[in-house]
């Protein structure tokens, strides 16, 4: 009869297992469905809050534009127009967010169409009002009518936004009811799922626990694991100890003795014996921590020094926690690691950090000198030179006039050099505040910065579509300014500059210039038809103060391309240069997609 029961036991376990898995999958599917509904409801609630917040921002941006306009009308100070100018971009982005957030609401989409018409009308009359103010002779009646129309339009915008907020609140209330309804029965379902699963697992565990063969295998495995642990202690350079909370006795592993320079089990394991090896200056610190072993469930890691039997001083780190063994006894188990090399390494790092901190302070002092102490006398030189030229230039001899011109040229070069050095320093030191940005917009901003020289040289700049990336916007714009400015500076005298900017996506594994890191990069190339350079100088041109041409041939400080390299490195990218003398140059930038 017992044989039949033993023979049927595996079959019984298989049936239990199949039934358990089936029930778990069935209840899991139901739970997944409810969680999906719960997640969807939660997203609706979050969406409603985001819409309300964005609508409040939209009206705030419009108010900022009005405030800036009023300030400018009253004071004629251009600084008051900054909120007005910034609001256009902010309003556009905010409206775009609201549109995306309410894409599934026909009512709100209809309201948005009316709202954008009112916003455009308001901005139009703001522009008209500013245009009248900038021309001193204007019709007061027209000006007053513009203000009245703008006020009525602003009132309409407030009403429309208030209407949208009311609609959104009504949607929020409905969604909140759905959310609460879902929450009422979802926890119960999950609880039942866990309960059924726990019961099934418990039954299976009881059956398996009755298998004596498995128990014997487990004992053998534990024996092997114990030997492996002893070997791991030797290889890893750590020891272990145990404190039985019931019998108040210690036990040390063999390697615990070896760490102290003793033979295994050469003395009785106890705190009193262990204290004999502790460095006198750290003894009280060790005693204070050891006193917590019987009363605390966790012994936080702490570091101390010991004096080995051979007299060598080593650094140890101990930690532990309480466990309850199968017999019911509570034991505090812990490890002792030899961290001497780690402590020495940390001390070395701290010394290096102090050295770096000192260097940073010196750099900060240099920045201050460059931005204040150096620029102040330079400004005075330029001021007095300007007065000399305006008042007494014609009274000077030709040689004197030539000297004054040379001084002006040198002072100007000095100012440009200081500004470039400051720009390079800021590129190294600035906080790396990455933002989602459209590289196309940054490129257009760079073109605007160089508009005068582009027009003077009759340059042609064309580009393909550039990506949206998480970048440091002002640095990326400076990168475009420097590279395009470099192409314009080194253009041929007998032909107009042609600059082509292209962008593509490549894998690092398919690009010889990049490390094999399995990442995808945006490859941006800037080609020109300028004077080019010999390829042997391709790396030197990125070195600070390195110039390929005499300063009398081309203006510059030799810092611009060094700034470019630093900016690209700040974005975890790479930059390379290729040139052909008298044919042109190509700068290739690789920026990671993520």
C-alpha positions in Angstrom: 0.0 0.0 0.0 2.9 2.4 0.8 4.6 1.5 -2.5 1.4 2.5 -4.4 1.3 5.8 -2.5 5.0 6.5 -3.3 4.5 5.5 -6.9 1.5 7.8 -7.3 3.1 10.7 -5.5 5.1 12.1 -8.5 1.9 11.8 -10.6 0.0 13.6 -8.0 2.6 16.4 -7.9 2.5 16.7 -11.7 -1.3 17.1 -11.6 -1.1 19.7 -8.8 1.6 21.6 -10.8 -0.4 21.6 -14.0 -3.6 22.8 -12.2 -1.6 25.4 -10.4 0.0 26.8 -13.5 -3.3 26.8 -15.3 -5.0 28.7 -12.5 -2.1 31.2 -12.2 -2.2 31.9 -15.9 -5.9 32.3 -15.8 -6.0 34.7 -12.9 -2.9 36.4 -14.2 -4.6 37.2 -17.4 -7.6 38.7 -15.5 -5.2 40.7 -13.3 -3.3 42.0 -16.3 -6.6 43.1 -17.9 -7.6 45.1 -14.8 -4.1 46.5 -14.4 -4.2 47.7 -18.0 -7.6 49.4 -17.3 -6.2 50.9 -14.2 -3.1 52.2 -16.0 -5.3 53.7 -18.7 -7.5 55.4 -16.2 -4.5 56.8 -14.3 -3.1 58.2 -17.6 -6.4 60.0 -18.2 -6.2 61.6 -14.8 -2.6 62.7 -15.4 -3.6 64.0 -18.8 -6.3 66.2 -17.4 -4.0 67.7 -14.8 -1.3 68.4 -17.5 -3.9 70.1 -19.7 -5.0 72.4 -16.9 -1.4 73.3 -16.0 -0.5 74.0 -19.6 -3.5 76.2 -20.1 -2.5 78.2 -17.0 1.0 78.6 -18.5 -0.4 79.8 -21.8 -2.4 82.6 -20.2 0.7 83.4 -18.1 2.9 83.8 -21.2 0.3 86.1 -22.7 0.3 88.2 -19.6 4.1 88.4 -19.7 4.0 89.7 -23.2 1.4 92.4 -22.2 3.6 93.4 -19.2 6.7 93.6 -21.4 4.7 95.8 -23.9 3.5 98.1 -21.2 6.9 98.5 -19.7 8.4 99.3 -23.1 5.6 101.9 -23.9 6.2 103.6 -20.6 10.0 103.6 -20.5 11.2 102.9 -24.1 13.7 100.5 -22.6 14.4 97.6 -24.9 15.0 95.2 -22.0 11.2 95.3 -21.3 10.7 93.6 -24.7 12.5 90.5 -23.7 9.4 88.8 -22.1 7.4 89.9 -25.2 9.9 88.4 -27.6 10.4 85.2 -25.5 6.6 84.7 -25.1 6.1 84.0 -28.8 8.3 80.8 -28.7 6.8 79.8 -25.3 3.2 80.3 -26.4 3.9 78.3 -29.5 5.4 75.4 -27.5 2.7 75.6 -24.9 -0.1 75.6 -27.5 1.5 72.6 -29.2 1.6 70.7 -25.9 -2.1 71.4 -25.2 -3.0 70.3 -28.8 -1.2 67.0 -28.3 -2.7 66.4 -24.8 -6.3 67.0 -26.1 -6.0 65.3 -29.4 -8.7 62.8 -28.4 -11.2 65.5 -27.4 -13.2 66.9 -30.2 -14.6 69.6 -27.9 -11.2 70.8 -26.8 -9.8 70.6 -30.3 -12.6 72.9 -31.5 -11.9 75.3 -28.6 -8.2 75.3 -29.5 -9.0 76.4 -33.1 -10.9 79.4 -31.7 -8.2 80.0 -29.1 -5.3 80.1 -31.6 -7.3 82.7 -33.7 -7.6 84.9 -30.6 -4.0 84.5 -29.6 -2.8 85.3 -33.1 -5.1 88.4 -33.1 -3.8 89.5 -29.7 -0.1 89.1 -30.8 -0.9 90.9 -34.0 -2.2 94.0 -32.1 0.7 93.8 -29.7 3.0 94.1 -32.7 1.0 96.9 -34.2 1.0 98.8 -31.0 4.8 98.4 -30.6 5.2 99.5 -34.2 3.3 102.8 -33.5 5.3 103.4 -30.4 8.6 103.0 -32.2 7.5 105.8 -34.6 7.1 109.0 -32.5 4.6 110.6 -34.7 1.5 108.4 -34.6 -2.2 108.8 -34.4 -3.4 108.6 -30.8 -6.8 107.5 -31.8 -5.4 104.6 -33.8 -3.2 103.7 -30.9 -6.1 103.8 -28.5 -8.2 101.6 -30.8 -5.4 99.1 -30.9 -5.3 99.0 -27.2 -9.0 98.6 -26.8 -9.1 95.8 -29.4 -6.2 94.1 -27.7 -8.0 94.3 -24.3 -11.2 92.8 -25.7 -9.2 90.0 -27.4 -7.3 89.3 -24.2 -10.7 89.1 -22.3 -11.9 86.7 -25.0 -8.8 84.6 -24.5 -9.3 84.4 -20.8 -12.9 83.4 -21.3 -12.0 80.7 -23.8 -9.2 79.3 -21.5 -11.6 79.4 -18.6 -14.1 77.5 -20.7 -11.5 74.9 -21.6 -10.5 74.5 -18.0 -14.1 73.9 -17.0 -14.4 71.3 -19.8 -11.2 69.7 -18.6 -12.3 69.6 -15.0 -15.6 68.0 -16.1 -13.6 65.3 -17.9 -11.3 65.0 -14.9 -14.3 64.4 -12.6 -15.6 61.7 -14.9 -12.2 60.0 -15.3 -11.7 60.3 -11.5 -15.0 58.3 -11.0 -13.8 55.7 -13.4 -10.5 55.5 -11.6 -12.1 55.1 -8.2 -14.5 52.5 -9.6 -11.5 50.5 -11.0 -9.6 50.8 -7.7 -12.5 49.4 -5.7 -12.2 45.9 -7.0 -8.7 45.6 -8.4 -6.9 45.2 -5.0 -9.4 42.4 -4.0 -8.7 40.6 -7.3 -4.9 40.9 -6.8 -5.2 39.7 -3.2 -7.2 36.6 -4.3 -4.7 35.9 -7.0 -1.8 36.0 -4.5 -3.8 33.9 -2.0 -4.6 31.2 -4.5 -1.0 31.2 -5.7 0.3 31.0 -2.2 -1.9 28.0 -1.4 -0.8 26.1 -4.5 2.9 26.8 -3.9 2.5 25.8 -0.2 1.0 22.4 -1.2 3.7 21.8 -3.8 6.4 22.7 -1.2 5.0 20.4 1.4 5.0 17.5 -1.1 8.5 18.2 -2.3 9.7 18.6 1.3 8.7 15.0 2.0 11.2 13.7 -0.5 14.1 12.3 1.4 16.3 11.9 -1.7 16.1 15.7 -2.4 16.9 16.4 1.2 20.0 14.2 1.0 21.1 16.0 -2.2 20.6 19.3 -0.5 22.9 18.3 2.4 25.6 17.2 -0.1 25.2 20.5 -1.9 25.6 22.5 1.3 28.7 20.6 2.1 30.2 21.5 -1.2 29.1 25.1 -0.9 30.8 25.3 2.5 34.1 24.2 1.0 33.6 26.6 -1.8 33.0 29.4 0.7 36.2 28.6 2.5 38.1 28.7 -0.8 36.4 32.0 -1.8 37.5 33.5 1.5 41.1 32.7 0.7 40.9 34.0 -2.8 38.8 37.1 -1.9 40.9 38.0 1.1 38.1 38.0 3.7 37.1 36.0 6.7 33.8 35.3 8.4 32.6 35.1 12.0 29.4 34.0 13.8 28.0 35.0 17.2 25.3 32.7 18.6 22.8 35.0 20.3 21.4 32.1 22.4 24.7 30.7 23.7 26.7 34.0 23.4 29.6 32.2 21.7 31.8 33.2 18.8 33.1 31.1 15.9 35.8 32.3 13.4 36.4 30.9 10.0 39.9 29.6 9.1 40.7 32.6 7.0 39.7 34.9 9.8 42.7 33.6 11.6 44.9 33.9 8.5 44.0 37.6 8.1 45.4 38.1 11.6 48.6 36.3 10.6 47.8 33.2 12.8 47.3 29.5 12.1 43.6 28.5 11.8 41.9 27.8 15.1 45.2 28.7 17.0 43.2 30.4 19.8 39.7 30.4 21.1 37.3 32.6 19.1 36.3 35.5 21.4 36.2 39.3 21.4 38.8 39.4 24.1 41.3 37.5 22.0 40.4 39.5 18.9 40.9 42.9 20.7 44.6 41.9 21.3 45.2 42.5 17.5 43.3 45.8 17.2 45.4 49.0 16.9 45.3 50.9 20.2 44.0 54.0 18.5 41.0 52.2 17.0 40.3 49.9 20.0 37.5 52.0 21.5 35.8 52.4 18.1 35.8 48.6 17.6 34.5 48.0 21.2 31.6 50.4 20.6 30.6 48.6 17.5 31.0 45.2 19.0 28.7 46.1 21.9 25.9 46.5 19.3 26.2 42.9 18.0 23.9 41.3 20.7 21.2 44.0 20.4 21.2 45.1 16.8 19.9 43.1 13.9 22.3 44.7 11.5 25.9 45.8 12.1 26.8 48.6 9.7 30.1 48.4 7.9 33.0 50.1 9.8 36.7 50.3 9.2 39.6 49.9 11.7 43.3 49.0 11.9 44.8 45.8 13.2 48.3 44.8 14.0 49.0 41.3 12.6 51.1 38.8 14.5 54.1 39.7 12.3 53.7 43.4 13.2 52.3 44.6 9.9 49.4 47.1 10.2 46.4 46.4 8.0 43.0 48.0 7.5 39.9 45.8 8.1 36.2 46.4 7.4 33.5 44.4 9.2 29.8 44.2 8.8 27.1 41.7 9.8 23.4 40.9 10.3 21.2 38.5 12.3 19.8 35.3 10.7 17.6 32.6 12.1 18.8 29.1 11.3 16.5 26.0 10.9 16.9 25.0 14.5 15.4 28.3 15.6 18.6 29.7 17.0 19.4 33.3 16.1 22.9 33.9 14.9 24.7 37.2 14.0 26.9 36.4 11.0 29.5 38.8 9.7 32.5 39.2 7.4 35.9 40.8 7.9 37.6 42.1 4.8 41.2 43.3 4.3 40.7 46.7 2.6 44.2 48.0 3.1 44.8 48.5 -0.7 41.4 50.2 -1.0 42.1 52.6 1.9 45.5 53.5 0.3 43.8 54.0 -3.1 41.2 56.2 -1.5 43.8 58.2 0.3 45.6 58.6 -3.1 42.4 59.7 -4.7 41.7 62.2 -2.0 45.2 63.7 -2.4 44.5 63.9 -6.2 41.1 65.5 -5.5 42.7 68.2 -3.3 45.3 68.8 -6.0 42.5 69.1 -8.6 40.6 71.4 -6.3 43.7 73.6 -6.0 44.0 73.7 -9.8 40.4 74.6 -10.1 40.8 77.5 -7.8 43.8 78.6 -9.8 41.6 78.4 -13.0 38.9 80.4 -11.2 41.5 83.0 -10.3 42.6 83.1 -13.9 39.0 83.6 -15.1 38.6 86.5 -12.7 41.9 88.1 -13.9 41.0 87.6 -17.5 37.5 89.0 -17.1 38.4 91.8 -14.8 42.0 92.6 -14.1 43.1 92.1 -17.8 40.1 93.6 -19.5 40.0 96.7 -17.3 43.4 98.2 -18.4 42.7 97.0 -21.9 39.4 99.0 -21.9 41.2 102.1 -20.7 43.9 101.7 -23.4 41.1 101.5 -26.0 39.3 104.4 -24.5 42.3 106.7 -24.5 43.3 105.5 -28.0 39.8 106.4 -29.2 40.1 109.9 -27.7 43.5 110.3 -29.2 42.3 109.3 -32.7 39.2 111.5 -32.5 40.9 114.7 -31.2 44.7 114.6 -32.0 45.1 112.1 -34.7 45.6 114.7 -37.5 48.2 116.5 -35.3 50.4 113.4 -35.2 53.2 112.7 -37.7 52.7 109.9 -40.2 55.0 107.7 -38.0 52.9 108.6 -35.0 49.7 107.8 -36.8 51.1 104.5 -37.9 52.1 103.7 -34.2 48.6 104.6 -33.1 47.1 102.3 -35.7 49.4 99.4 -34.7 48.5 99.9 -31.0 44.7 99.8 -31.9 45.3 96.6 -33.9 47.2 95.0 -31.1 44.7 96.1 -28.4 41.9 94.6 -30.5 43.7 91.3 -30.9 44.3 91.3 -27.2 40.6 91.8 -26.5 39.7 89.0 -28.9 42.2 86.7 -27.3 40.9 87.3 -23.8 37.3 86.8 -25.0 38.3 83.5 -26.7 40.1 82.3 -23.6 37.1 83.1 -21.5 34.8 81.2 -24.0 37.1 78.2 -23.9 37.2 78.3 -20.1 33.4 78.5 -19.9 33.1 75.6 -22.2 35.3 73.5 -19.8 33.6 74.7 -16.6 30.0 75.4 -17.4 27.2 73.2 -16.0 26.1 70.7 -18.6 22.4 71.5 -18.7 21.2 69.3 -21.5 17.8 70.2 -23.1 15.8 68.8 -26.0 16.6 71.1 -28.9 16.1 71.4 -32.7 19.6 71.6 -34.3 17.9 73.3 -37.3 16.9 76.2 -35.2 20.4 76.4 -33.6 21.9 76.4 -37.1 19.7 79.2 -38.2 20.6 81.2 -35.1 24.3 80.7 -35.9 23.7 82.0 -39.5 22.0 85.1 -38.0 25.1 85.7 -35.9 27.3 85.5 -39.0 24.8 87.3 -41.3 27.0 90.3 -42.1 30.1 88.3 -43.1 28.0 85.9 -45.0 26.5 88.8 -47.0 30.0 90.4 -47.4 31.5 87.3 -48.9 28.4 86.4 -50.9 28.5 82.9 -49.2 26.1 80.1 -49.9 25.1 77.8 -47.0 22.9 74.8 -47.6 22.0 72.0 -45.2 19.9 68.9 -45.0 17.4 68.3 -42.2 19.1 68.1 -38.8 17.8 66.0 -35.9 16.3 66.9 -32.6 18.7 66.1 -29.8 19.3 66.5 -26.1 22.1 69.0 -26.1 23.5 72.1 -24.4 21.9 74.6 -26.7 24.2 77.6 -26.4 27.3 75.3 -26.9 25.9 73.6 -29.9 25.1 77.0 -31.5 28.6 78.1 -30.7 29.9 75.0 -32.4 28.0 75.9 -35.7 29.2 79.5 -35.4 32.8 78.5 -35.0 32.8 75.9 -37.8 30.9 78.1 -40.3 33.0 81.1 -39.3 36.1 79.1 -39.9 35.0 78.2 -43.4 34.2 81.8 -44.2 37.5 83.0 -42.8 39.6 80.6 -44.9 37.6 81.0 -48.1 39.3 81.7 -51.5 39.6 85.3 -52.6 38.6 84.7 -56.2 35.4 82.7 -55.5 32.3 82.8 -53.2 32.3 80.4 -50.3 30.0 77.4 -50.7 29.3 75.5 -47.5 27.3 72.3 -47.4 26.0 70.7 -44.2 24.7 67.1 -44.3 23.4 64.8 -41.7 23.0 61.0 -41.6 22.6 58.1 -39.1 25.4 55.6 -38.8 26.4 52.7 -36.5 29.7 52.9 -34.7 30.4 49.3 -35.8 30.4 50.5 -39.5 32.6 53.6 -39.0 36.4 53.2 -38.8 36.8 56.5 -37.0 34.6 55.5 -34.0 35.1 53.0 -31.2 33.3 49.7 -31.6 30.7 50.4 -28.9 27.5 49.2 -30.7 26.0 52.7 -30.5 24.2 54.7 -33.2 25.5 58.2 -34.0 24.3 61.2 -36.0 27.1 62.0 -38.5 27.1 65.8 -39.4 29.6 66.9 -42.1 30.4 70.6 -42.9 32.1 70.9 -46.3 33.6 74.0 -47.9 35.5 75.1 -51.0 38.0 77.2 -49.2 41.8 77.1 -49.1 41.9 73.8 -47.2 45.0 72.4 -45.5 47.4 69.6 -45.6 46.1 66.4 -44.0 49.1 66.1 -41.7 47.8 69.1 -39.7 44.3 67.5 -39.2 44.8 66.8 -35.5 47.0 69.9 -34.7 44.3 72.4 -35.7 42.2 71.3 -32.6 45.1 72.1 -30.2 44.8 75.3 -28.2 46.6 78.3 -29.8 47.7 76.2 -32.8 47.6 78.2 -36.0 48.5 77.1 -39.6 48.8 80.6 -40.9 50.5 83.8 -40.0 48.4 86.3 -38.0 49.0 88.9 -40.6 47.4 86.6 -43.3 44.3 85.6 -41.3 42.9 87.0 -38.1 42.3 84.7 -35.2 43.7 83.4 -31.9 43.9 79.6 -32.5 41.2 78.9 -29.9 38.0 78.5 -32.0 38.5 74.9 -33.1 39.8 73.9 -29.7 36.4 75.2 -28.4 34.6 73.1 -31.0 36.5 69.9 -29.9 35.6 70.6 -26.2 31.9 71.2 -27.1 31.7 67.9 -29.0 33.4 66.0 -26.1 30.9 67.6 -23.7 28.3 65.8 -25.8 30.1 62.5 -25.7 30.9 62.8 -29.4 33.8 63.0 -31.7 35.1 65.5 -34.3 37.5 65.0 -37.2 38.9 67.2 -39.9 39.9 66.4 -43.5 41.5 68.9 -45.9 42.9 69.1 -49.4 45.1 72.1 -50.0 43.5 74.7 -52.3 40.4 72.5 -52.6 38.6 72.8 -49.3 38.0 71.2 -45.9 35.5 68.8 -44.3 34.7 68.8 -40.6 32.9 65.6 -39.4 31.0 65.5 -36.2 29.6 62.3 -34.6 26.9 62.8 -31.9 25.3 59.9 -30.1 21.6 59.4 -30.7 20.9 58.8 -27.0 
